[in-house]
């Protein structure tokens, strides 16, 4: 969504200022692979794309991460 794409844009900008040899690995996750690929195509860095459609895939993705930032909405329901 909109908030998630803003977060990706900001993180990409911060990470792209680092030397490539010191750059952190990072990724984006979501249910719509087309939207994920579109967001990733605008990045200067290369985020890993996690296509997540069920709990098993979500658990697998989370097991690969040290930090997870959620941008799921609608915020009035998902908080």
C-alpha positions in Angstrom: 0.0 0.0 0.0 0.9 3.7 0.1 2.5 3.7 3.5 4.6 0.6 2.8 5.8 2.0 -0.5 6.9 5.2 1.3 8.7 3.1 3.9 10.5 1.2 1.2 11.5 4.4 -0.6 13.0 5.8 2.5 14.8 2.7 3.6 16.2 2.3 0.0 17.4 5.9 0.1 19.2 5.3 3.4 20.8 2.0 2.3 21.9 3.3 -1.1 24.1 5.9 0.7 26.2 3.1 2.2 29.1 1.5 0.4 27.8 -1.6 -1.3 30.2 -3.8 0.6 28.7 -2.6 3.9 25.0 -2.6 2.8 22.5 -4.6 4.8 20.4 -7.2 3.1 16.7 -6.4 3.2 13.5 -7.4 1.7 9.8 -6.6 1.1 6.9 -8.9 1.6 3.3 -9.0 0.6 0.5 -10.9 -1.1 0.6 -9.3 -4.5 3.8 -10.2 -6.4 3.1 -7.7 -9.2 3.0 -4.8 -6.7 6.1 -6.1 -4.9 8.0 -6.3 -8.1 6.9 -2.8 -9.1 8.0 -1.3 -5.8 11.3 -3.2 -5.9 12.0 -2.0 -9.5 12.1 1.6 -8.3 14.8 0.8 -5.7 18.5 1.7 -6.1 19.4 -1.2 -3.9 18.1 -4.8 -4.5 15.5 -5.8 -1.8 14.7 -9.5 -1.7 11.0 -10.1 -2.5 8.9 -12.4 -0.3 5.6 -13.4 -1.9 3.6 -14.4 1.2 0.1 -15.9 0.9 -0.2 -18.1 3.9 1.0 -18.7 7.5 3.7 -21.1 6.5 5.2 -18.6 4.0 4.9 -15.9 6.6 6.8 -18.0 9.2 9.5 -18.9 6.6 9.9 -15.2 5.7 10.1 -14.2 9.4 12.7 -16.8 10.2 15.0 -15.1 7.7 14.7 -11.7 9.4 16.3 -9.9 12.3 13.9 -6.9 12.1 10.3 -6.8 10.8 8.4 -3.6 10.2 4.7 -4.0 9.4 2.8 -1.6 7.2 -0.3 -3.7 7.1 -3.6 -1.9 7.1 -6.3 -0.7 7.4 -4.8 0.8 10.5 -8.2 1.3 12.2 -8.6 -2.5 12.3 -5.0 -3.9 12.2 -3.5 -1.1 14.4 
